[in-house]
Amino acid sequence: MNPSKIILPVIVVSQFCCTSLWFAGNGVMPNLVSSFGLTESAVGHLTSAVQFGFIMGTLVFAILSIADRFSPSKVFLCCALLGALFNLGVIWEGNSLMSLLAFRFSTGFFLAGIYPVGMKIAADYFEKGLGKSLGFLVGALVVGTAFPHLLKEVTHTLSWASVLVGTSSLAVLGGVLMVSLVPDGPFRKPNQKLHLSAFLKVFQNGKFRSAAFGYFGHMWELYAFWAFVPLMLKTYSIIHPATTFNIPLLSFFIIAIGGLACVLGGYLAQALGTKKVAFVALLLSGICCLVSPLLFAQTSESAFIAFLLYWGMVVIADSPLFSTLVAQNALPELKGTALTIVNCIGFAITIVSIQLLNALNTFTISNKMYMVLALGPFLGLLALVRKR
């Protein structure tokens, strides 16, 4: 077999394995709450801790141009090993809320060397058809993000710690696969110099700014939706007491189906254009935000689940397309830095939206709170239209 033909599958599998660390805490959140005496608001705080760690990690990686100065595969391996280690820290019996936040923050920090670096590796191999390649890659991220929910469901007869051991083991496997089978790509342009202002230079390009601001609007909605999917299902069950949802399993499918949407979006982008498909997906997910309150009153369980599955697809379908536009409009020698700083800002935005929903959930029982997520798609669409 031609070695180049296994590159994308290896990157995809490695990305899936390592990004399973992301929502590992959410997959066992009820157990963490009961085992360590946490409050219900811990779900928002622990999710945000991962996001904040990722933000700080991407900021450091971008300022130091780590992905452009060093072998991306080796950076990926080191971060996979360290992320797996800190993920295991959650098992420690002496944990308090502060130590749990520290472990989740550290896991997020080293995810900065996994997700954007994985996209950088793909961009170094696939200049043509990058949208389709990143569709598979982000699809792997989506399934990896959803995986802890499934792992919690299928290991319900085992301790919740097995979920964390399983995700950490997968991360180690992903890092080893990447460094063993994916050497530096043919389109990589190493940047040996340290330019502390490089992460600001990338925004001088108007097309780059348009893609970046579209991505920022998308991120306002995405992780808040993912974080609150279990709560949406729980809320519906309370409103309709006859409902019998398997929340971990449904959460997995609602999030994981977005992986299929990423792949389909990549193929559609080849035929219709990357920017056009991203625009439509962002518009559809914004509409879902606005109509979401109506669905909670829907007495049909199947209609409610179908809506969440549809939302789970359109909320992520544009993500690899915006990353493609960012990579294509960045200077080749700063491609890794560009992807990293855009991720940094995008994930900073997710903390605001997650904490906003967390606060609204504390002060109101109204399901209209999810309408605030439409603000991101609206501003992202505005950025894309203005550039046109």
ChimeraX attribute file (.defattr): number of C-alpha atoms within 10 A of each C-alpha:
attribute: neighborCount
match mode: 1-to-1
recipient: residues
	/A:1	5
	/A:2	6
	/A:3	8
	/A:4	11
	/A:5	9
	/A:6	12
	/A:7	19
	/A:8	19
	/A:9	13
	/A:10	17
	/A:11	26
	/A:12	24
	/A:13	21
	/A:14	30
	/A:15	32
	/A:16	26
	/A:17	28
	/A:18	32
	/A:19	29
	/A:20	26
	/A:21	32
	/A:22	26
	/A:23	24
	/A:24	28
	/A:25	23
	/A:26	25
	/A:27	26
	/A:28	22
	/A:29	20
	/A:30	15
	/A:31	16
	/A:32	24
	/A:33	16
	/A:34	11
	/A:35	12
	/A:36	14
	/A:37	11
	/A:38	16
	/A:39	11
	/A:40	14
	/A:41	14
	/A:42	18
	/A:43	22
	/A:44	20
	/A:45	18
	/A:46	23
	/A:47	27
	/A:48	27
	/A:49	23
	/A:50	27
	/A:51	29
	/A:52	23
	/A:53	26
	/A:54	28
	/A:55	28
	/A:56	21
	/A:57	23
	/A:58	32
	/A:59	22
	/A:60	17
	/A:61	25
	/A:62	29
	/A:63	18
	/A:64	19
	/A:65	29
	/A:66	22
	/A:67	28
	/A:68	26
	/A:69	18
	/A:70	14
	/A:71	18
	/A:72	28
	/A:73	28
	/A:74	20
	/A:75	21
	/A:76	29
	/A:77	25
	/A:78	17
	/A:79	23
	/A:80	33
	/A:81	21
	/A:82	18
	/A:83	30
	/A:84	27
	/A:85	19
	/A:86	22
	/A:87	26
	/A:88	22
	/A:89	19
	/A:90	23
	/A:91	17
	/A:92	11
	/A:93	9
	/A:94	9
	/A:95	16
	/A:96	16
	/A:97	17
	/A:98	10
	/A:99	14
	/A:100	23
	/A:101	21
	/A:102	19
	/A:103	24
	/A:104	32
	/A:105	27
	/A:106	25
	/A:107	29
	/A:108	31
	/A:109	28
	/A:110	27
	/A:111	29
	/A:112	30
	/A:113	27
	/A:114	28
	/A:115	23
	/A:116	26
	/A:117	27
	/A:118	26
	/A:119	27
	/A:120	25
	/A:121	26
	/A:122	23
	/A:123	26
	/A:124	20
	/A:125	20
	/A:126	18
	/A:127	15
	/A:128	9
	/A:129	15
	/A:130	24
	/A:131	30
	/A:132	23
	/A:133	27
	/A:134	29
	/A:135	30
	/A:136	27
	/A:137	27
	/A:138	30
	/A:139	28
	/A:140	28
	/A:141	27
	/A:142	27
	/A:143	24
	/A:144	29
	/A:145	26
	/A:146	31
	/A:147	30
	/A:148	28
	/A:149	29
	/A:150	21
	/A:151	22
	/A:152	24
	/A:153	20
	/A:154	13
	/A:155	12
	/A:156	12
	/A:157	8
	/A:158	11
	/A:159	12
	/A:160	19
	/A:161	16
	/A:162	17
	/A:163	28
	/A:164	26
	/A:165	19
	/A:166	18
	/A:167	26
	/A:168	27
	/A:169	19
	/A:170	24
	/A:171	30
	/A:172	22
	/A:173	18
	/A:174	27
	/A:175	27
	/A:176	20
	/A:177	18
	/A:178	26
	/A:179	19
	/A:180	13
	/A:181	14
	/A:182	22
	/A:183	15
	/A:184	17
	/A:185	19
	/A:186	11
	/A:187	15
	/A:188	20
	/A:189	17
	/A:190	16
	/A:191	17
	/A:192	12
	/A:193	10
	/A:194	13
	/A:195	13
	/A:196	12
	/A:197	12
	/A:198	17
	/A:199	22
	/A:200	13
	/A:201	14
	/A:202	22
	/A:203	18
	/A:204	10
	/A:205	12
	/A:206	12
	/A:207	17
	/A:208	22
	/A:209	21
	/A:210	25
	/A:211	26
	/A:212	27
	/A:213	22
	/A:214	31
	/A:215	31
	/A:216	27
	/A:217	26
	/A:218	35
	/A:219	28
	/A:220	27
	/A:221	28
	/A:222	23
	/A:223	22
	/A:224	24
	/A:225	25
	/A:226	22
	/A:227	21
	/A:228	19
	/A:229	21
	/A:230	21
	/A:231	16
	/A:232	18
	/A:233	21
	/A:234	17
	/A:235	15
	/A:236	20
	/A:237	17
	/A:238	11
	/A:239	13
	/A:240	16
	/A:241	9
	/A:242	9
	/A:243	15
	/A:244	10
	/A:245	14
	/A:246	12
	/A:247	19
	/A:248	23
	/A:249	19
	/A:250	20
	/A:251	27
	/A:252	26
	/A:253	20
	/A:254	22
	/A:255	27
	/A:256	25
	/A:257	21
	/A:258	27
	/A:259	26
	/A:260	20
	/A:261	25
	/A:262	32
	/A:263	23
	/A:264	17
	/A:265	30
	/A:266	28
	/A:267	19
	/A:268	17
	/A:269	21
	/A:270	14
	/A:271	10
	/A:272	11
	/A:273	14
	/A:274	22
	/A:275	17
	/A:276	14
	/A:277	22
	/A:278	29
	/A:279	20
	/A:280	15
	/A:281	23
	/A:282	27
	/A:283	20
	/A:284	16
	/A:285	27
	/A:286	27
	/A:287	17
	/A:288	22
	/A:289	22
	/A:290	17
	/A:291	14
	/A:292	19
	/A:293	16
	/A:294	11
	/A:295	18
	/A:296	20
	/A:297	13
	/A:298	14
	/A:299	13
	/A:300	13
	/A:301	18
	/A:302	10
	/A:303	12
	/A:304	19
	/A:305	17
	/A:306	13
	/A:307	16
	/A:308	23
	/A:309	20
	/A:310	18
	/A:311	24
	/A:312	27
	/A:313	25
	/A:314	25
	/A:315	30
	/A:316	30
	/A:317	30
	/A:318	32
	/A:319	25
	/A:320	28
	/A:321	31
	/A:322	27
	/A:323	26
	/A:324	26
	/A:325	23
	/A:326	23
	/A:327	25
	/A:328	18
	/A:329	20
	/A:330	22
	/A:331	17
	/A:332	19
	/A:333	17
	/A:334	23
	/A:335	24
	/A:336	33
	/A:337	32
	/A:338	31
	/A:339	26
	/A:340	31
	/A:341	27
	/A:342	27
	/A:343	25
	/A:344	26
	/A:345	19
	/A:346	22
	/A:347	26
	/A:348	21
	/A:349	22
	/A:350	26
	/A:351	24
	/A:352	14
	/A:353	24
	/A:354	27
	/A:355	17
	/A:356	17
	/A:357	21
	/A:358	21
	/A:359	14
	/A:360	16
	/A:361	16
	/A:362	11
	/A:363	9
	/A:364	10
	/A:365	10
	/A:366	10
	/A:367	18
	/A:368	16
	/A:369	19
	/A:370	22
	/A:371	17
	/A:372	16
	/A:373	27
	/A:374	22
	/A:375	17
	/A:376	25
	/A:377	29
	/A:378	18
	/A:379	17
	/A:380	25
	/A:381	23
	/A:382	17
	/A:383	20
	/A:384	21
	/A:385	12
	/A:386	8
	/A:387	12
	/A:388	8
